[in-house]
Amino acid sequence: MDNIKIKEERGIKLSSTQENLLAGLNAVSRISSKNVNLPILQNVLLKVDDNFLRLSTTNLEIAISCIVRGKIEQSGEFTVPARVFAEYINALPQGKIDLSIKGKTLCVSAGSSKTSIQGISASEFPVIPHIEDGKKFLIKINTFKNAAQRVLFSVAQNEAARPELSGVFFRFNEIAPNTLIMVATDSYRLGEIVVNLIESSEKEAKHVIVPAKTVAEITRILSGLSDELDDSETLTITVAENQIQFETGNTELISRIIEGEYPDYRQIIPTKFKTETVISRTEFIQSVKATSLFAKAGLFDVQLMFEPGKILNISAADNQTGESETQVSCNTTGEGNKVVVNFRYLLDGLGAIKSEEVQLKLIDGSNPLLVLPNDKEEQYTYIVMPIKQ
């Protein structure tokens, strides 16, 4: 195996490959942040024990650790700036790399290149917890990743106003054993998806609000692993009193949980409607995009006018740019109706649906527009609040 050698006065040494080291750094380095009071938070901890090299970073809200395969000769630990180290390793060719720690410097040697990176003693690095006891839930990686991507965009961006809306609501075993409902809303639109777990250590319902940044980060890590994984690979989610842990293969992420109660969002999802339409998702998206060029700047408004029969009228008008009207074939039942919505929010929901056709359901222009896949197997619900004229 190609060598990475780390040595200090205590003789720390290990062997691995550039490819393995880079994969580990890509997983952990993104959350390292500039912090005037705690410069150590910019660093990645290289911890070598008898069996492996563990790379770890933290921003005090999220901590990520990744095990890098290698041949260990002697144990020890040290920290170096995560971004600089990751970018430099990325710039090196595949193959052999030698690292040596001398005092407070990490020396990197690869082929004819030699570089020194200033570091900080590992004694200053925060302790990263590990959840041993907690409720465990097992899910396929692709199932989790796809579900998260379909609700994350609905999370509120203003964390200070309503902290609970800045997270994704996880509802374990709520509607049936071994199910997970993921919900996100910013009060202007809402996404909900139901997926199956493989197994649960807890059969009772369990609710937790996970910070959106945490969900986005584990999704990014899982996406980075996608080339190496098949559909059977799993993610273990462990929930403790105030922390949540995601673990797969050699990578582990632990995060705080958002305190507070998530709003009872189900009460705003209509159950009875005056108008229902089935329409081609692709054609609807294309028409909304074309019409949206004439929406009012900052308001992003398009009007949907439903006529009983086979026509949906999509229109927008702006005094500065002009106006546009498009008719799309569909199958509408019930009353004639109309609603004005934010086209960006509408397109986000349509983009998250997989089925070829979508259902649009409406009470009137003062109530939410319900957008559903026209496929019972796809358990996804999206609503857009109306823009009231």
Secondary structure, DSSP 8 states (H G I E B T S, - for coil): --------TT--EEE--HHHHHHHHHHHGGG----SS-GGGGEEEEEE-SS-EEEEEE-SSEEEEEEE--EEEE-EEEEEEHHHHHHHHHHS-SS--EEEEETTEEEEEETTEEEEEE-B-GGGS-------SSEEEEEEHHHHHHHHHTTGGGS-S-TTT-GGGGEEEEEETSSSTTEEEEEEE-SSEEEEEEEE-SEES--S-EEEEEEHHHHHHHHHHHHHTGGG--TT-EEEEEE-SSEEEEEETTEEEEEE-B-S----GGGGS-S--SEEEEEEHHHHHHHHHHHHTTS-TTT-EEEEEEETEEEEEEEEEETTTEEEEEEEEEEEEES-EEEEEEHHHHHHHHHH--SSEEEEEES-TTS-EEEEES-TTS-EEEEE-----
